[in-house]
Amino acid sequence: MSDVVLRLAVPSDVSTLERWDRAEHVIAVSGDDEPWDWPREIDVPWQEVWICEVDDQPIGVVVLLDAAGEPTNYWGDTSGPVSPGTFAIDIWIGEPEAIGRGYGTAMMKHAIGRAFDAHGAHTILIDPLVTNARAIDFYRSVGFTDVGPRRFGHDDCLVLELRPH
C-alpha cells in the first residue's frame, strides 16, 4: 500500500468534497441527511475534517466530531444529549478506485487515535445505514460493537460504539 497521509481540510478542498458528495457510490450509502455544507463544516470548533491523501492525491475524508459539543444534538435522544467525551466519526472514500485497498482502515485508525488520545474520548459512535453491510462489517472489524438500530430523520441506521480497551 502507498503511503497514506491525513491532513486537516482547507477551503481549497471544498470542491473535491462536494464532488465526492455527488458520487454514486457515496450517495448510495449516505441516506437522506441534509447535504454537507463543506465551507462551514471545515471551520466549526466542534469537529475536525481530515483529508486522506495517497501519493499526494485526495482519496477520502474522515470527520471526527465532538458529539456532545455539536449544536444539533444529533447523537442525543429523548433523554437528552450524549455525555461529554462522546465523539462520532463519519468516513468515506471518495475515489471509487481507492475502495477496498486498506485506506479506510488507516483513516479509521487515525480518527480513533485522535478521539481517544488527543481529545480524551470515552466513547466513539458511528451510524451506518442498516443496509450498508460492508461498512458495518468494516466497523466491527476495527472493534466497534452494536448499540442498536436507530432512526435518524428518514434513515434507518445501526449505531455502533467503540470504547478504549
SEZATI-751745 format. One record per residue (C-alpha): x, y, z. Coordinates in Angstrom, 1 decimal, padded with zeros to 4 digits. Example, Ala and Ser with C-alpha at 12.3 -4.5 7.8 and 13.67 -1.06 7.14 Angstrom:
<atoms>
<atom><c1>012.3</c1><c2>-004.5</c2><c3>007.8</c3></atom>
<atom><c1>013.7</c1><c2>-001.1</c2><c3>007.1</c3></atom>
</atoms>
This chain:
<atoms>
<atom><c1>000.0</c1><c2>000.0</c2><c3>000.0</c3></atom>
<atom><c1>001.2</c1><c2>003.5</c2><c3>-000.8</c3></atom>
<atom><c1>001.9</c1><c2>006.0</c2><c3>001.9</c3></atom>
<atom><c1>-001.3</c1><c2>007.4</c2><c3>003.5</c3></atom>
<atom><c1>-001.2</c1><c2>011.0</c2><c3>004.7</c3></atom>
<atom><c1>-004.0</c1><c2>012.6</c2><c3>006.7</c3></atom>
<atom><c1>-004.2</c1><c2>016.4</c2><c3>006.9</c3></atom>
<atom><c1>-006.8</c1><c2>018.8</c2><c3>008.1</c3></atom>
<atom><c1>-009.1</c1><c2>020.0</c2><c3>005.3</c3></atom>
<atom><c1>-008.7</c1><c2>023.6</c2><c3>004.0</c3></atom>
<atom><c1>-011.0</c1><c2>025.8</c2><c3>001.9</c3></atom>
<atom><c1>-009.4</c1><c2>024.6</c2><c3>-001.3</c3></atom>
<atom><c1>-010.7</c1><c2>021.1</c2><c3>-000.6</c3></atom>
<atom><c1>-014.3</c1><c2>022.1</c2><c3>-000.7</c3></atom>
<atom><c1>-014.8</c1><c2>021.4</c2><c3>-004.4</c3></atom>
<atom><c1>-013.3</c1><c2>017.9</c2><c3>-004.0</c3></atom>
<atom><c1>-015.6</c1><c2>017.2</c2><c3>-001.0</c3></atom>
<atom><c1>-018.6</c1><c2>018.5</c2><c3>-003.0</c3></atom>
<atom><c1>-017.7</c1><c2>016.2</c2><c3>-005.9</c3></atom>
<atom><c1>-017.4</c1><c2>013.2</c2><c3>-003.6</c3></atom>
<atom><c1>-020.9</c1><c2>014.0</c2><c3>-002.2</c3></atom>
<atom><c1>-022.3</c1><c2>013.7</c2><c3>-005.7</c3></atom>
<atom><c1>-020.5</c1><c2>010.4</c2><c3>-006.5</c3></atom>
<atom><c1>-023.0</c1><c2>007.5</c2><c3>-007.0</c3></atom>
<atom><c1>-021.1</c1><c2>005.2</c2><c3>-004.5</c3></atom>
<atom><c1>-021.3</c1><c2>007.8</c2><c3>-001.8</c3></atom>
<atom><c1>-024.9</c1><c2>008.7</c2><c3>-002.4</c3></atom>
<atom><c1>-025.8</c1><c2>005.0</c2><c3>-002.2</c3></atom>
<atom><c1>-024.7</c1><c2>004.8</c2><c3>001.4</c3></atom>
<atom><c1>-025.4</c1><c2>008.4</c2><c3>002.6</c3></atom>
<atom><c1>-029.1</c1><c2>008.3</c2><c3>003.4</c3></atom>
<atom><c1>-031.4</c1><c2>011.4</c2><c3>003.4</c3></atom>
<atom><c1>-029.4</c1><c2>013.6</c2><c3>005.7</c3></atom>
<atom><c1>-029.1</c1><c2>017.3</c2><c3>004.8</c3></atom>
<atom><c1>-026.2</c1><c2>017.8</c2><c3>002.4</c3></atom>
<atom><c1>-022.9</c1><c2>018.7</c2><c3>003.9</c3></atom>
<atom><c1>-022.2</c1><c2>022.5</c2><c3>003.9</c3></atom>
<atom><c1>-018.4</c1><c2>022.0</c2><c3>003.5</c3></atom>
<atom><c1>-017.3</c1><c2>025.6</c2><c3>003.7</c3></atom>
<atom><c1>-018.9</c1><c2>025.7</c2><c3>007.2</c3></atom>
<atom><c1>-018.0</c1><c2>022.1</c2><c3>008.1</c3></atom>
<atom><c1>-014.3</c1><c2>022.6</c2><c3>007.8</c3></atom>
<atom><c1>-014.4</c1><c2>025.6</c2><c3>010.1</c3></atom>
<atom><c1>-016.6</c1><c2>024.7</c2><c3>013.1</c3></atom>
<atom><c1>-014.9</c1><c2>024.3</c2><c3>016.6</c3></atom>
<atom><c1>-016.5</c1><c2>021.0</c2><c3>017.5</c3></atom>
<atom><c1>-015.2</c1><c2>018.9</c2><c3>014.7</c3></atom>
<atom><c1>-012.1</c1><c2>018.1</c2><c3>012.6</c3></atom>
<atom><c1>-012.3</c1><c2>017.3</c2><c3>008.9</c3></atom>
<atom><c1>-009.4</c1><c2>015.2</c2><c3>007.7</c3></atom>
<atom><c1>-008.5</c1><c2>014.6</c2><c3>004.0</c3></atom>
<atom><c1>-006.8</c1><c2>011.3</c2><c3>003.3</c3></atom>
<atom><c1>-004.2</c1><c2>011.5</c2><c3>000.5</c3></atom>
<atom><c1>-002.4</c1><c2>008.7</c2><c3>-001.3</c3></atom>
<atom><c1>000.6</c1><c2>009.7</c2><c3>-003.4</c3></atom>
<atom><c1>-000.4</c1><c2>013.4</c2><c3>-002.9</c3></atom>
<atom><c1>-003.9</c1><c2>012.7</c2><c3>-004.3</c3></atom>
<atom><c1>-007.0</c1><c2>013.1</c2><c3>-002.1</c3></atom>
<atom><c1>-009.0</c1><c2>009.9</c2><c3>-001.9</c3></atom>
<atom><c1>-011.2</c1><c2>010.2</c2><c3>001.1</c3></atom>
<atom><c1>-012.5</c1><c2>012.1</c2><c3>004.1</c3></atom>
<atom><c1>-012.9</c1><c2>011.4</c2><c3>007.8</c3></atom>
<atom><c1>-014.9</c1><c2>013.7</c2><c3>010.1</c3></atom>
<atom><c1>-014.3</c1><c2>013.5</c2><c3>013.8</c3></atom>
<atom><c1>-016.8</c1><c2>015.4</c2><c3>015.8</c3></atom>
<atom><c1>-017.5</c1><c2>016.1</c2><c3>019.5</c3></atom>
<atom><c1>-020.9</c1><c2>014.6</c2><c3>019.7</c3></atom>
<atom><c1>-021.7</c1><c2>016.4</c2><c3>022.9</c3></atom>
<atom><c1>-020.5</c1><c2>019.7</c2><c3>021.6</c3></atom>
<atom><c1>-022.2</c1><c2>019.8</c2><c3>018.2</c3></atom>
<atom><c1>-025.2</c1><c2>022.1</c2><c3>018.4</c3></atom>
<atom><c1>-028.0</c1><c2>020.0</c2><c3>016.8</c3></atom>
<atom><c1>-027.9</c1><c2>017.2</c2><c3>019.5</c3></atom>
<atom><c1>-027.9</c1><c2>014.7</c2><c3>016.5</c3></atom>
<atom><c1>-026.5</c1><c2>012.0</c2><c3>018.7</c3></atom>
<atom><c1>-028.7</c1><c2>012.6</c2><c3>021.7</c3></atom>
<atom><c1>-032.1</c1><c2>011.2</c2><c3>022.2</c3></atom>
<atom><c1>-035.3</c1><c2>011.9</c2><c3>024.0</c3></atom>
<atom><c1>-033.5</c1><c2>011.5</c2><c3>027.3</c3></atom>
<atom><c1>-031.1</c1><c2>014.3</c2><c3>026.4</c3></atom>
<atom><c1>-027.7</c1><c2>014.9</c2><c3>024.8</c3></atom>
<atom><c1>-024.8</c1><c2>012.5</c2><c3>024.9</c3></atom>
<atom><c1>-022.3</c1><c2>012.9</c2><c3>027.7</c3></atom>
<atom><c1>-019.1</c1><c2>015.0</c2><c3>027.3</c3></atom>
<atom><c1>-016.3</c1><c2>012.8</c2><c3>026.0</c3></atom>
<atom><c1>-018.6</c1><c2>011.1</c2><c3>023.3</c3></atom>
<atom><c1>-017.2</c1><c2>011.6</c2><c3>019.8</c3></atom>
<atom><c1>-018.5</c1><c2>010.4</c2><c3>016.4</c3></atom>
<atom><c1>-017.0</c1><c2>009.6</c2><c3>013.1</c3></atom>
<atom><c1>-018.1</c1><c2>010.0</c2><c3>009.5</c3></atom>
<atom><c1>-015.9</c1><c2>008.4</c2><c3>007.0</c3></atom>
<atom><c1>-015.9</c1><c2>007.7</c2><c3>003.3</c3></atom>
<atom><c1>-013.6</c1><c2>007.0</c2><c3>000.4</c3></atom>
<atom><c1>-014.5</c1><c2>009.5</c2><c3>-002.4</c3></atom>
<atom><c1>-012.5</c1><c2>007.9</c2><c3>-005.2</c3></atom>
<atom><c1>-014.0</c1><c2>004.6</c2><c3>-006.2</c3></atom>
<atom><c1>-010.7</c1><c2>003.0</c2><c3>-007.2</c3></atom>
<atom><c1>-009.4</c1><c2>003.5</c2><c3>-003.7</c3></atom>
<atom><c1>-012.1</c1><c2>001.4</c2><c3>-002.1</c3></atom>
<atom><c1>-011.0</c1><c2>-001.9</c2><c3>-000.6</c3></atom>
<atom><c1>-007.3</c1><c2>-001.1</c2><c3>-000.5</c3></atom>
<atom><c1>-006.8</c1><c2>-000.6</c2><c3>003.2</c3></atom>
<atom><c1>-007.1</c1><c2>003.2</c2><c3>003.1</c3></atom>
<atom><c1>-010.3</c1><c2>003.2</c2><c3>005.2</c3></atom>
<atom><c1>-008.6</c1><c2>001.3</c2><c3>007.9</c3></atom>
<atom><c1>-005.8</c1><c2>003.8</c2><c3>008.0</c3></atom>
<atom><c1>-008.3</c1><c2>006.6</c2><c3>008.1</c3></atom>
<atom><c1>-010.3</c1><c2>005.0</c2><c3>010.9</c3></atom>
<atom><c1>-007.2</c1><c2>004.3</c2><c3>013.0</c3></atom>
<atom><c1>-006.2</c1><c2>008.0</c2><c3>012.7</c3></atom>
<atom><c1>-009.7</c1><c2>009.1</c2><c3>013.8</c3></atom>
<atom><c1>-009.8</c1><c2>006.6</c2><c3>016.7</c3></atom>
<atom><c1>-006.4</c1><c2>007.7</c2><c3>017.8</c3></atom>
<atom><c1>-007.4</c1><c2>011.4</c2><c3>017.7</c3></atom>
<atom><c1>-010.6</c1><c2>010.8</c2><c3>019.6</c3></atom>
<atom><c1>-009.0</c1><c2>008.8</c2><c3>022.4</c3></atom>
<atom><c1>-005.5</c1><c2>010.3</c2><c3>022.6</c3></atom>
<atom><c1>-005.9</c1><c2>013.9</c2><c3>021.6</c3></atom>
<atom><c1>-009.5</c1><c2>014.5</c2><c3>022.9</c3></atom>
<atom><c1>-009.8</c1><c2>012.1</c2><c3>025.8</c3></atom>
<atom><c1>-013.0</c1><c2>010.5</c2><c3>024.4</c3></atom>
<atom><c1>-014.6</c1><c2>007.7</c2><c3>026.4</c3></atom>
<atom><c1>-016.9</c1><c2>006.6</c2><c3>023.5</c3></atom>
<atom><c1>-016.9</c1><c2>006.8</c2><c3>019.7</c3></atom>
<atom><c1>-020.1</c1><c2>006.4</c2><c3>017.8</c3></atom>
<atom><c1>-020.8</c1><c2>005.7</c2><c3>014.2</c3></atom>
<atom><c1>-024.2</c1><c2>005.3</c2><c3>012.3</c3></atom>
<atom><c1>-024.1</c1><c2>003.5</c2><c3>009.0</c3></atom>
<atom><c1>-027.4</c1><c2>002.8</c2><c3>007.2</c3></atom>
<atom><c1>-028.6</c1><c2>-000.7</c2><c3>008.3</c3></atom>
<atom><c1>-028.4</c1><c2>-001.6</c2><c3>004.6</c3></atom>
<atom><c1>-024.7</c1><c2>-000.9</c2><c3>004.4</c3></atom>
<atom><c1>-023.5</c1><c2>-004.3</c2><c3>005.4</c3></atom>
<atom><c1>-020.0</c1><c2>-003.7</c2><c3>004.0</c3></atom>
<atom><c1>-019.5</c1><c2>-000.7</c2><c3>006.3</c3></atom>
<atom><c1>-021.0</c1><c2>-002.4</c2><c3>009.3</c3></atom>
<atom><c1>-018.6</c1><c2>-005.4</c2><c3>008.8</c3></atom>
<atom><c1>-015.7</c1><c2>-003.0</c2><c3>008.5</c3></atom>
<atom><c1>-016.6</c1><c2>-001.1</c2><c3>011.7</c3></atom>
<atom><c1>-017.0</c1><c2>-004.4</c2><c3>013.6</c3></atom>
<atom><c1>-013.6</c1><c2>-005.5</c2><c3>012.2</c3></atom>
<atom><c1>-011.9</c1><c2>-002.5</c2><c3>013.8</c3></atom>
<atom><c1>-013.5</c1><c2>-003.1</c2><c3>017.2</c3></atom>
<atom><c1>-016.9</c1><c2>-001.3</c2><c3>017.1</c3></atom>
<atom><c1>-019.8</c1><c2>-003.1</c2><c3>018.8</c3></atom>
<atom><c1>-023.5</c1><c2>-002.8</c2><c3>018.1</c3></atom>
<atom><c1>-025.6</c1><c2>-000.4</c2><c3>020.2</c3></atom>
<atom><c1>-028.7</c1><c2>-001.0</c2><c3>018.2</c3></atom>
<atom><c1>-030.9</c1><c2>000.4</c2><c3>015.5</c3></atom>
<atom><c1>-031.9</c1><c2>004.0</c2><c3>015.5</c3></atom>
<atom><c1>-033.8</c1><c2>006.2</c2><c3>013.1</c3></atom>
<atom><c1>-032.1</c1><c2>009.5</c2><c3>012.2</c3></atom>
<atom><c1>-034.5</c1><c2>011.6</c2><c3>010.2</c3></atom>
<atom><c1>-035.7</c1><c2>009.3</c2><c3>007.4</c3></atom>
<atom><c1>-032.7</c1><c2>006.9</c2><c3>007.7</c3></atom>
<atom><c1>-032.7</c1><c2>003.6</c2><c3>009.5</c3></atom>
<atom><c1>-029.2</c1><c2>003.2</c2><c3>010.9</c3></atom>
<atom><c1>-027.3</c1><c2>000.9</c2><c3>013.1</c3></atom>
<atom><c1>-025.4</c1><c2>002.7</c2><c3>015.8</c3></atom>
<atom><c1>-022.1</c1><c2>001.2</c2><c3>016.8</c3></atom>
<atom><c1>-019.7</c1><c2>002.2</c2><c3>019.5</c3></atom>
<atom><c1>-016.1</c1><c2>001.9</c2><c3>020.4</c3></atom>
<atom><c1>-014.7</c1><c2>002.3</c2><c3>023.9</c3></atom>
<atom><c1>-011.0</c1><c2>002.3</c2><c3>024.9</c3></atom>
<atom><c1>-009.6</c1><c2>-001.1</c2><c3>026.0</c3></atom>
</atoms>
